[in-house]
Amino acid sequence: MTPDGPAAGGFLVVPGATSAEHEVTINGRQTHVNRCYVPNRSPEDVLAEYAAQAQRESPGRPFLAERAPDGGGSLLWSTEDGQQKAVIARPDPQGGTTYRLIVDTDGSSPERAALPGGLDEPPPGFLLAFSMLQGEQTGLALLTYDGAPREAANRLLSALARHGFSQDGERSSTHSELAGERLSIPLVHASRRLQGHLVVSPSGAQVRVSLSIQARL
């Protein structure tokens, strides 16, 4: 089955999904996005459908595909006419999947945009590919880093520590970069009101990094 239904900024909404607009900060700019909910569909299923769209719209161009420890994930790609598109999917607490469809038509560099966790900009050595903020500290960012996974993780953890975040000892971490696998580090804020994940994945000479912060349930 392919995405169908009402168009949403160049997207088609998955059949059976409801959709509503809301405002977030994308790459430092206020942007309207579509927030969708579909019952009886997993985030993996939703992302697989939009991955096919990404491949059609960016032939020969790489696009970022990240999976989150909670079963969700995100896609990011650029179209031939310069639009940047993203799909962010998460399992919904009530079942099914909540996902956002994002189109940024501005085309300017997001390198100095703020990141989740209260970071005003990426730490030195990181290149920001995408940032979405839903509040002062919550949201998602995708970055790349030229170096080792552990080095990238330590630099971001140090930056986040200055804003009250640390590794969450109550949730498990995965440290297996020596086997060519990703690092997955759970985060918690000192207030205990926010939590998140830092995921670092080797990709050739670079590493790809995703940072997500959300309200703690």
C-alpha positions as semicolon CSV with decimal commas, in nm:
position;residue;x (nm);y (nm);z (nm)
1;M;0,000;0,000;0,000
2;T;0,131;0,347;-0,081
3;P;0,050;0,674;0,093
4;D;-0,283;0,812;-0,019
5;G;-0,535;1,071;0,088
6;P;-0,510;1,451;0,118
7;A;-0,188;1,612;0,001
8;A;0,031;1,762;0,274
9;G;0,306;1,987;0,140
10;G;0,410;1,745;-0,133
11;F;0,329;1,437;0,073
12;L;0,035;1,203;0,061
13;V;-0,107;1,097;0,396
14;V;-0,115;0,724;0,476
15;P;-0,466;0,578;0,426
16;G;-0,673;0,588;0,743
17;A;-0,465;0,863;0,903
18;T;-0,598;1,187;1,049
19;S;-0,396;1,503;0,985
20;A;-0,378;1,851;1,141
21;E;-0,140;2,144;1,100
22;H;0,070;2,281;1,384
23;E;0,372;2,510;1,414
24;V;0,727;2,406;1,505
25;T;1,073;2,552;1,451
26;I;1,252;2,387;1,158
27;N;1,617;2,477;1,098
28;G;1,569;2,798;1,296
29;R;1,250;2,906;1,118
30;Q;0,886;2,887;1,225
31;T;0,715;2,635;0,994
32;H;0,373;2,475;0,969
33;V;0,388;2,096;0,954
34;N;0,130;1,820;0,937
35;R;0,092;1,602;1,244
36;C;-0,075;1,273;1,156
37;Y;-0,203;0,973;1,347
38;V;-0,276;0,631;1,199
39;P;-0,407;0,334;1,400
40;N;-0,291;-0,023;1,345
41;R;0,028;0,080;1,163
42;S;0,379;0,062;1,308
43;P;0,637;0,342;1,270
44;E;0,850;0,102;1,066
45;D;0,561;0,047;0,825
46;V;0,494;0,420;0,788
47;L;0,862;0,501;0,734
48;A;0,894;0,227;0,471
49;E;0,623;0,393;0,263
50;Y;0,785;0,735;0,277
51;A;1,130;0,586;0,210
52;A;0,996;0,486;-0,129
53;Q;0,888;0,847;-0,189
54;A;1,234;0,970;-0,083
55;Q;1,401;0,740;-0,333
56;R;1,173;0,864;-0,611
57;E;1,229;1,233;-0,532
58;S;1,605;1,221;-0,472
59;P;1,745;0,975;-0,729
60;G;2,115;0,923;-0,678
61;R;2,112;1,145;-0,369
62;P;2,172;1,001;-0,022
63;F;1,906;1,053;0,242
64;L;1,930;1,005;0,616
65;A;1,733;0,723;0,773
66;E;1,755;0,689;1,151
67;R;1,579;0,448;1,384
68;A;1,504;0,544;1,745
69;P;1,529;0,307;2,043
70;D;1,155;0,344;2,108
71;G;1,072;0,185;1,771
72;G;1,023;0,513;1,588
73;G;1,251;0,675;1,336
74;S;1,303;0,957;1,090
75;L;1,381;1,017;0,723
76;L;1,541;1,325;0,570
77;W;1,606;1,398;0,204
78;S;1,645;1,683;-0,045
79;T;1,452;1,702;-0,370
80;E;1,602;1,806;-0,702
81;D;1,438;2,150;-0,673
82;G;1,605;2,216;-0,336
83;Q;1,325;2,136;-0,093
84;Q;1,420;1,957;0,227
85;K;1,168;1,698;0,344
86;A;1,144;1,495;0,661
87;V;0,917;1,233;0,815
88;I;0,938;1,171;1,191
89;A;0,740;0,873;1,322
90;R;0,691;0,756;1,680
91;P;0,476;0,485;1,841
92;D;0,168;0,644;1,996
93;P;0,098;0,565;2,366
94;Q;-0,258;0,470;2,267
95;G;-0,140;0,236;1,990
96;G;-0,069;0,300;1,625
97;T;0,174;0,568;1,505
98;T;0,200;0,945;1,531
99;Y;0,410;1,103;1,257
100;R;0,498;1,445;1,121
101;L;0,537;1,548;0,757
102;I;0,775;1,839;0,713
103;V;0,873;2,043;0,407
104;D;1,129;2,324;0,431
105;T;1,133;2,523;0,106
106;D;1,367;2,800;0,227
107;G;1,688;2,631;0,113
108;S;1,922;2,828;0,344
109;S;2,183;2,650;0,554
110;P;2,065;2,522;0,894
111;E;2,421;2,499;1,031
112;R;2,365;2,751;1,312
113;A;2,013;2,652;1,411
114;A;1,942;2,557;1,772
115;L;1,926;2,193;1,881
116;P;1,704;2,014;2,133
117;G;1,832;2,011;2,490
118;G;1,884;2,387;2,500
119;L;2,191;2,392;2,271
120;D;2,213;2,719;2,080
121;E;2,410;2,555;1,797
122;P;2,598;2,231;1,723
123;P;2,925;2,178;1,914
124;P;3,245;2,229;1,709
125;G;3,305;1,955;1,453
126;F;2,936;1,874;1,396
127;L;2,741;1,956;1,081
128;L;2,369;2,000;1,131
129;A;2,149;1,838;0,866
130;F;1,810;1,898;1,028
131;S;1,663;2,043;1,347
132;M;1,303;2,046;1,468
133;L;1,212;2,219;1,795
134;Q;0,869;2,183;1,953
135;G;0,948;2,393;2,261
136;E;1,249;2,544;2,433
137;Q;1,424;2,208;2,473
138;T;1,219;1,932;2,307
139;G;1,256;1,814;1,949
140;L;1,484;1,622;1,714
141;A;1,815;1,695;1,542
142;L;2,016;1,500;1,284
143;L;2,387;1,572;1,249
144;T;2,709;1,432;1,102
145;Y;3,056;1,427;1,257
146;D;3,400;1,350;1,114
147;G;3,550;1,120;1,374
148;A;3,491;0,820;1,596
149;P;3,147;0,738;1,742
150;R;3,270;0,758;2,101
151;E;3,433;1,096;2,040
152;A;3,111;1,233;1,888
153;A;2,903;1,099;2,178
154;N;3,136;1,244;2,442
155;R;3,133;1,589;2,282
156;L;2,756;1,604;2,268
157;L;2,719;1,463;2,620
158;S;2,952;1,735;2,750
159;A;2,748;2,005;2,576
160;L;2,419;1,862;2,705
161;A;2,558;1,834;3,061
162;R;2,586;2,213;3,071
163;H;2,208;2,225;3,021
164;G;2,124;1,972;3,291
165;F;2,124;1,646;3,091
166;S;2,308;1,326;3,178
167;Q;2,300;0,957;3,091
168;D;1,990;0,789;3,234
169;G;2,106;0,506;3,457
170;E;1,752;0,367;3,482
171;R;1,746;0,282;3,111
172;S;1,994;0,061;2,928
173;S;2,264;0,190;2,692
174;T;2,414;0,012;2,393
175;H;2,789;0,057;2,345
176;S;2,910;-0,156;2,055
177;E;3,095;0,073;1,813
178;L;3,389;-0,169;1,797
179;A;3,160;-0,414;1,616
180;G;3,057;-0,144;1,371
181;E;2,720;-0,095;1,538
182;R;2,563;0,217;1,679
183;L;2,583;0,379;2,020
184;S;2,247;0,440;2,187
185;I;2,257;0,650;2,504
186;P;1,942;0,733;2,705
187;L;1,929;1,083;2,852
188;V;1,745;1,242;3,143
189;H;1,726;1,602;3,265
190;A;1,807;1,695;3,624
191;S;1,446;1,810;3,668
192;R;1,329;1,457;3,574
193;R;1,070;1,623;3,346
194;L;1,259;1,560;3,020
195;Q;1,422;1,254;2,869
196;G;1,570;1,158;2,535
197;H;1,815;0,953;2,333
198;L;2,148;1,019;2,169
199;V;2,215;0,772;1,886
200;V;2,550;0,763;1,704
201;S;2,583;0,540;1,397
202;P;2,904;0,478;1,196
203;S;2,876;0,569;0,827
204;G;3,205;0,528;0,645
205;A;3,457;0,785;0,765
206;Q;3,176;0,986;0,929
207;V;2,923;0,915;1,197
208;R;2,557;1,009;1,185
209;V;2,401;1,141;1,502
210;S;2,041;1,181;1,610
211;L;1,942;1,366;1,926
212;S;1,583;1,353;2,048
213;I;1,441;1,515;2,362
214;Q;1,081;1,485;2,478
215;A;0,869;1,528;2,789
216;R;0,903;1,242;3,033
217;L;0,586;1,036;3,062
